[in-house]
Every structure is written in structure tokens, then in C-alpha cells.
């Protein structure tokens, strides 16, 4: 179906439901791609076109939206390519309708040097099917002690600064890093888990963890850091994004910080929208994630947060692990679930449950992350790069981990019934995936 | 003739900071210093105004230029000068600052010049000693003779302070030189800007009545004087700024950044310099723009003027 696409530099989409959250558009129509850019978009575009024209894709009423931006993707490159390379992550992304992955610096070596940002960009350009926007470390070697060269790293192309799934424990270090980041207008992406409370634990504290006999951390380990960092943002004026939150307490703190006008945003992982602590079931290590799956009340609060807009973005928190790290007793197993290919289906479940509209869900996956990360993407505007996803929001399927494109198959959603996924994905007008 | 018979210049018997001085006192000190510039450029550099007086240089922090500048000033004024540094004093054996002060007081000096790593140390000594105290730098608080010598340098080059814009750049947070200069330049009518990354700006710095910039390009735009500050090595390794190479890239004074200032802009530095960290070598060595060696020369003259002024108040 797609072998010829992009060769002429021209693709005409007809009969689509166009959803562009950036402009609020949700209407039937067509879209023209020329030379990798969106050349035209409109309600009657290509209505009368010849269906057999090789340059025309009949969308049959499916949704055509900006390609998704996933703000939280761990890969294994450099250092753990056996789990995931930039290339294999990009295959998974394309299959999931994700056209930009924002990568975490938690690699070996850590991305804390301008030359390493340059390495990621070059490797991505040479091997990846989708766009790669690298984040750099906030502190040297993620050790939480000394800040990185934020100015030089920005010049090298780092889109934001984060210690990934580590919280900077020392408030003085965090204060200075935020202050310094503010000097450059840099975005800091924080992880909120008080390390003293959570180190060495595997679950969220509660009856279920007690029954399983697993070491657990109180859910407020998240809110403590959220509160601390909100205060530090108030002091320093830094732009701050909580990469993912998972508790109602954190949500309420962020809602009030936003109401005070602070430059704070936040994300939630798809698995925290769909799963709760009980899904750990019988020590199911693929559902050991960081922060841990929470109570049902907290899960419901996350859905509410997406619906009311306090939560800005939905992320996969894609974290590939191998049998070596996951086939372990629960407490010893590594954290993380792959998620690039389930991000869209999991997010669409909020629509099918009647909680959130499709265009609002897509906003949290396209224009909102683009705005926060400062990316030139996530829109169907004329002149924008033609990063597109054609999605069928109604198609039912059961997730089979063997069909995942990711090199690692540690999905928290194995066997899960979903409705809706990407049918075709385009990056810069080139088809990178077709089902 | 002794100093005591001359017209008084300072209201106080100490020089603890620029804070507390009025514009006429500063002007009088600068005028007096001009006479010592002339004297120092002559063959016979000595006066007898402080003949018989004892000056003690008490330095708890290592210093080459300030200590030798005060020593030379004292000697040229005819005083007996004693240098005490912390390594050779009993402070290193556990004596408190007050005990040291009492001991020194018993030796009946006339002027004590003190440098100490703690803010407020000079003030404390001035309350415990019978002699005049000159603050040669206390912690991050004040370094009044540096600000005075900077002012003398500026006034000799540009004629005055009205309508001048001075950018003070770098580690403002820890700098006593910056605090004294902000006070003095503002007092004399110059506009002062502070340029630094947010981590090196003190809290509420804008309350000094200065303009704050974190971007060097905006901060230097149109300024007459660029005053660079030294960045201590231990502050370049991640605590306040990530590295010296990043610091130089964004806050080091090179030709490109100097190009944002007025074409006639002049560059100052209190020394000692970190070449390639806060200032490029070619600027530091460019005699058309750099006032750095002139500052050192003015330092001796200013300190002679200060000693003269203090001696005028002595019985």
C-alpha cells in the first residue's frame, strides 16, 4: 500500500477526520503533503479526487492527526543496545503512531556532555525512523551533586534537563540547578519520589503490599518532592515539568501551583491511567514500574487530572528491560515497562470509558508536549513538518507481546484488550509504518 | 607638620565600608589621592605625615596585592609597618579574634588594616580596639579601598560618574568588591548593572537600585565600563556554575561580548585574573581597553590617602 509513498514528495489524504488539537480543528476533510511539509488542509480538499491516483490515500473516515510525541522514552543506546537501540525504539514508536521520542539521559555513559548529545543526534539521524529529541542530565552522572553544562548542552541540542527516574535528593543542589536552568530558560524535568522513603522498595505502601510481603514506600513520597520542587520553582523561576505523577496528592499540589501561575507542567504514564496496585497480581514483574502502580483512588485521580487538564501530557515511560533484569523475584526485578506501542491504545481507553474526548487525549499526546518541550511538531498547520498518524480509534485488538516491534517485550499490558491504534505513521511526509 | 593639623576628611575614625560614607567624603578622598598619584610618580616618594605612627597589616586571608599595597602606602607615608599573617599568628593556635585584638591593642598601634574571611570581622575589631581600623576585605561584605581605587581609576579616565553606566559581571554573590562598588558608584551617580548567572546573583540584589541581567549581551549593551570579577576555582565545578569552559562561553569577557558595550568601553578587574575563565587574555593585555594595571597603581595612592585621612583625626 505504501511502497510508492513519499517518492514523488507528494501525498494527498482524502476523506479523513482531521483532528489538530493545536488549532482546535476536528472536522472531515483532506490534507496535502508536499516535500515533507503540510502544504494544505481543508474540509473539501480532494473530495473529488480520483481514488485510484497513486498519490492519494483514502482515509475512509479514520482520524488523521499530528504524529504523537512521547516525552519519556528510555532507550539502551549507548550502553545497553541489547535491550533497545535508538533504531529499535524508533521502530516501536512508528508502530505506535509516535513520530517524536524525547529520550532520557539514563544511558551508559550518561548523556551529561555536549559531545554525547551530539552522538545521540547523529545516531538518531543515521538509524532512527522517527525524530529523536534528546534530554540531557541535570546533574553530572545523575549523581545529584553537581549541575551539568546546561548552556553548552542546550547549544548541542538538548531539549530539557532531567535525572530521569532519579530525584535530586539534595534541595540545595536542586535549588542551584533550577536557578542556573532559569538563567538559560531551560526546561527541567523532575522525578518525584523521595529517595530516602523509596529506595529499596518495590511497591506502593498499603494492604496489598502488606499481603504480598513486599517492601513498600508510602505514596506521599511523591507529594513531598512535588511540594519541595514547586517551592523551589517559586524561588528560582525555572520552567519545570514533572515527568510523571501518579498520586492525587501530587495532582492537587500541582493544580494549586498552576493556579498560582507558576511555570509548572506535568505528565502521567499510560500505565498509571489503566492499572492499579492490584494488577501486580501474583508478583508480575512486568508491572513493576517507577513510581509504582498506585491505589485505585490514585489511578482514578490521574484520569480526572487528564480530563480537567491539570495533567498536560500522557507518556509511555517506555523502559525496555530484558529477561536478565525482569525474570527475578519481584523485589529484585528491575523497574519499567515498554510502552511506545501501547501509548495511544491506552490513552484512547479514556475516550472509550467516556472520561475524555479524543481531541483532548490527542492534545496531551501532540500539541501539549510540543509546547512544553519547545518542539517544532505536534500540529497540522500549513507549513509544519508532515509528521502524521492515521488512526482507527475503534479497532479492537488484544495485545500480544510477540508482535511488539521493540527489542524488549516487557509490557505491562500483555493480553490486555484495547480499542484503537495507529494504522499508518508518517515522519516528514515519509511513511514509516503501515499496518 | 603632621596630618592631625590638616583639614579633616572623614567623619569616622575607621574605614569599614563604603556604606556610611557620603559623596563629599569620597570626593575628598579621591582628590587627596590625586596628590599621591603625583607623588608616587616622582623620584622622592616619601612623606613624613605618619612619622612615628604604627600600622599593623593583619591578614587572615592570603593576599599579595592588597597587603603589599597597604604596606607600601604605609611606608611611603612614613609609618612603621608590621605585617601579620594568619599562618604566623597565634590565631592558628586557636586564639579567638577578640583575643588577638586585645593582644594587638596592647601594642598600641595607630592603624590596623585587617582582612578576614568572615563578614563583619573589621567592624567587630573596630569596637574592641582603640586604634583606627581599615577594612581590607571582610568576607562577602565590603572592600572599600578597592572600590575607591576603582573610582579613582574611572574618574581619571572619564572625568566623573554622572551618566556613566557600569556593568559588574561575574560572581556577585560572593564578592565584597561588587558590594563596595555598587554602593560607591551608585552614591556618585553612576548607573550600575549586575550581570551574572542566577546562581551567582545575591537574593534581592535589585534592592540596591541596580539593574539585573543574566544575559551578558543584554547586560553589556551600551555600557561605559565593564568590571569583571574573579571566579574562585572551587565555584566552577558544579556548585554554582557547571564548568569553567561553560562559564567562559557565556560569561567570560571576550571580543565578541565586549563588542556589545560602547565602542569606547573600558575593562576593569580587581585581580588576580583567571585568564580564559572570566576574561580573555587578549582583552586583559590590551592597553587600549584594559585599566587593570592602572587600578593597581591607583591602589597605592588611594591607600596613602586613606591613611592620611585617618591620621588627620588622631590626637
Boltz contact constraints between the chains, C-beta under 6 A:
constraints:
  - contact:
      token1: [A, 146]
      token2: [B, 238]
      max_distance: 6.0
  - contact:
      token1: [A, 147]
      token2: [B, 238]
      max_distance: 6.0
  - contact:
      token1: [A, 147]
      token2: [B, 242]
      max_distance: 6.0
  - contact:
      token1: [A, 148]
      token2: [B, 242]
      max_distance: 6.0
  - contact:
      token1: [A, 149]
      token2: [B, 242]
      max_distance: 6.0
  - contact:
      token1: [A, 149]
      token2: [B, 243]
      max_distance: 6.0
  - contact:
      token1: [A, 149]
      token2: [B, 246]
      max_distance: 6.0
  - contact:
      token1: [A, 151]
      token2: [B, 246]
      max_distance: 6.0
  - contact:
      token1: [A, 151]
      token2: [B, 250]
      max_distance: 6.0
  - contact:
      token1: [A, 152]
      token2: [B, 246]
      max_distance: 6.0
  - contact:
      token1: [A, 176]
      token2: [B, 199]
      max_distance: 6.0
  - contact:
      token1: [A, 179]
      token2: [B, 198]
      max_distance: 6.0
  - contact:
      token1: [A, 179]
      token2: [B, 199]
      max_distance: 6.0
  - contact:
      token1: [A, 180]
      token2: [B, 197]
      max_distance: 6.0
  - contact:
      token1: [A, 180]
      token2: [B, 199]
      max_distance: 6.0
  - contact:
      token1: [A, 182]
      token2: [B, 198]
      max_distance: 6.0
  - contact:
      token1: [A, 183]
      token2: [B, 197]
      max_distance: 6.0
  - contact:
      token1: [A, 183]
      token2: [B, 198]
      max_distance: 6.0
  - contact:
      token1: [A, 183]
      token2: [B, 214]
      max_distance: 6.0
